[in-house]
Amino acid sequence: MDNSRFPIGQFKPIINIDEDGRINLINQISDITKVLRNITKELGPDQLNIPYRQDGWSIKQIVHHIADNDMNAYLRFMGRIN
């Protein structure tokens, strides 16, 4: 496996999650902003623009992608229940 491409490993979906597991994952959502802010708070603009690997996204792009992805998922979900 390419460790620079998948630094934490490839995605492995959880097929059969129980209620406690689901609740645990939902509770992690509210911490994402705090964790990202803590990780990036002391980085300057030059550091935020450094890609994590050659031809990879910068830290700033990754953080933006997470926010964009989460907002799109939220909007899709809300559209289904309204």
C-alpha positions in Angstrom: 0.0 0.0 0.0 1.2 3.6 -0.8 1.6 5.1 2.7 1.8 8.6 1.3 -1.4 8.2 -0.5 -3.3 6.5 2.3 -1.4 7.7 5.5 -4.1 6.2 7.8 -4.9 3.3 5.6 -7.6 2.6 3.0 -11.2 3.2 3.9 -12.9 0.2 5.4 -16.7 0.6 5.6 -18.5 -0.6 8.7 -21.2 -2.9 7.3 -23.2 -3.9 10.4 -22.9 -1.2 13.0 -24.8 -1.4 16.2 -26.7 1.4 17.9 -23.8 2.2 20.3 -21.4 2.4 17.4 -23.7 4.7 15.4 -24.1 7.0 18.4 -20.4 7.1 18.9 -19.8 8.1 15.3 -22.6 10.8 15.4 -21.0 12.2 18.6 -17.7 12.6 16.8 -19.2 15.0 14.3 -19.4 17.9 16.7 -15.7 17.5 17.5 -14.4 17.8 13.9 -14.3 21.6 13.9 -12.5 21.6 17.3 -10.0 19.0 16.2 -9.2 20.7 12.9 -8.9 24.1 14.5 -6.5 22.7 17.2 -4.4 20.9 14.6 -4.1 23.9 12.3 -4.2 26.9 14.7 -0.4 27.4 14.8 0.2 26.9 11.1 0.9 30.0 9.0 -0.4 30.6 5.5 2.7 29.1 3.9 2.4 25.9 6.0 -1.4 25.6 5.2 -0.5 25.6 1.5 2.0 22.7 1.8 0.6 19.5 0.2 0.8 16.4 2.4 2.4 14.4 -0.5 3.7 15.2 -3.9 0.9 16.2 -6.2 -1.5 15.9 -3.3 -3.9 18.5 -1.8 -2.6 21.1 0.7 -3.7 21.2 4.3 -6.0 24.1 3.4 -7.6 22.2 0.6 -8.2 19.1 2.7 -9.9 21.1 5.5 -12.0 22.9 2.9 -13.0 19.6 1.3 -14.0 18.2 4.7 -16.3 21.2 5.3 -17.7 21.1 1.7 -18.3 17.4 1.9 -20.0 17.6 5.2 -22.2 20.5 4.2 -23.3 18.7 1.0 -24.1 15.5 2.9 -26.1 17.5 5.4 -28.1 19.3 2.7 -28.8 16.0 0.9 -29.9 14.4 4.1 -32.1 17.3 5.1 -33.7 17.3 1.6 -34.8 13.7 2.1 -36.5 14.2 5.5 -38.3 17.5 4.6 
